[in-house]
């Protein structure tokens, strides 16, 4: 019984300390964060019994492991932000044109499209910050 007590205490200590140590770990970024996100989605697909989605996600994970680099991921998200900025600019010009013509229906439609483009830009910035939180 003497040997069992330290073993039980050590195991209990390990179970109590592990979450604390995990909380101190820095958040994942770049390809590691993307892999973690895909793995989480795989587990959710397994839970729901969605075999087709699971297979697609497993393929995405293997592609990520084989080809993802933090530099390429950063570049992809930077390009997404640039594309979204371009779209906002284009939508703003469309709205300005509709305002100059004075057509209320077109103005409202263009305002809605501009709002969508701005939201996409905001989302793209958020994704970029997840990949490179230290950069602006």
C-alpha positions in Angstrom: 0.0 0.0 0.0 3.0 2.3 0.5 3.8 2.3 -3.2 0.2 2.9 -4.2 -0.3 6.1 -2.3 2.5 8.1 -4.0 1.3 6.8 -7.4 -2.3 8.0 -6.7 -1.0 11.3 -5.4 1.2 11.8 -8.5 -1.6 10.9 -10.9 -4.0 13.3 -9.1 -1.4 16.0 -9.1 -0.8 15.5 -12.9 -4.5 15.7 -13.6 -4.8 19.0 -11.6 -1.7 20.6 -13.0 -2.2 19.8 -16.7 -5.0 22.3 -17.3 -3.1 25.0 -15.6 0.0 24.4 -17.8 -2.2 24.2 -20.9 -3.7 27.6 -20.0 -0.2 29.2 -20.0 0.6 27.9 -23.5 0.6 30.6 -26.2 -2.4 30.4 -28.6 -1.7 28.6 -31.9 -1.1 30.7 -35.0 -0.5 30.0 -38.7 -0.6 26.5 -40.0 -0.7 25.0 -36.5 -3.9 26.9 -35.8 -5.4 25.9 -39.1 -4.6 22.2 -38.4 -6.2 22.5 -35.0 -9.3 24.1 -36.5 -9.6 21.3 -39.1 -9.1 18.7 -36.5 -11.9 20.2 -34.4 -14.2 20.2 -37.5 -13.3 16.5 -38.1 -14.3 15.6 -34.5 -17.6 17.5 -35.0 -18.2 15.7 -38.3 -17.5 12.3 -36.5 -19.9 13.2 -33.8 -22.7 14.0 -36.3 -21.8 10.9 -38.3 -21.2 13.0 -41.4 -18.8 10.6 -43.2 -18.5 12.7 -46.4 -17.7 15.9 -44.5 -15.2 14.0 -42.4 -13.5 12.6 -45.5 -13.2 16.0 -47.0 -11.8 17.5 -43.8 -9.3 14.7 -43.5 -8.1 15.4 -47.0 -7.8 19.1 -46.2 -5.8 18.2 -43.1 -3.4 16.0 -45.0 -3.0 18.8 -47.6 -2.4 21.3 -44.8 0.3 19.0 -43.3 1.9 18.5 -46.7 1.9 22.0 -48.1 1.1 24.6 -45.6 3.8 27.0 -44.5 3.2 30.0 -42.2 4.6 32.3 -45.0 2.2 30.9 -47.6 -0.8 31.1 -45.3 0.1 34.7 -44.3 0.4 35.6 -48.0 -3.0 34.0 -48.8 -4.7 36.0 -46.0 -3.0 39.2 -47.0 -4.2 38.7 -50.6 -7.7 38.0 -49.2 -7.6 41.4 -47.4 -6.4 43.2 -50.5 -9.2 41.6 -52.6 -11.7 42.7 -50.0 -10.3 46.2 -50.0 -10.7 46.3 -53.7 -14.2 45.1 -53.5 -15.1 47.8 -51.0 -13.6 50.4 -53.2 -15.6 49.1 -56.2 -18.8 49.0 -54.2 -18.2 52.6 -53.0 -17.8 53.8 -56.6 -21.1 52.0 -57.5 -22.9 53.7 -54.6 -21.4 57.1 -55.6 -22.7 56.6 -59.1 -26.1 55.6 -57.9 -26.3 58.6 -55.6 -25.3 61.0 -58.5 -28.2 59.5 -60.6 -30.6 59.9 -57.6 -32.3 56.5 -58.0 -33.4 55.5 -54.4 -33.8 51.8 -55.2 -30.3 51.5 -56.7 -28.9 53.6 -53.8 -30.4 51.2 -51.3 -29.1 48.2 -53.2 -25.6 49.7 -53.5 -25.6 50.5 -49.8 -26.4 46.9 -48.9 -23.7 45.6 -51.3 -21.2 48.0 -49.8 -22.1 46.9 -46.3 -21.6 43.3 -47.3 -18.2 44.1 -48.8 -17.2 46.0 -45.7 -18.2 43.0 -43.5 -16.1 40.7 -45.8 -13.2 43.0 -45.3 -13.6 43.0 -41.6 -13.8 39.2 -41.6 -10.6 39.0 -43.8 -8.8 41.3 -41.3 -9.9 39.0 -38.4 -8.6 35.9 -40.2 -5.3 37.7 -41.0 -5.0 38.6 -37.3 -5.5 34.9 -36.3 -2.6 34.0 -38.6 -0.3 36.9 -37.7 -1.6 38.5 -34.5 1.5 40.7 -34.1 1.2 42.3 -37.5 -1.2 45.1 -38.6 
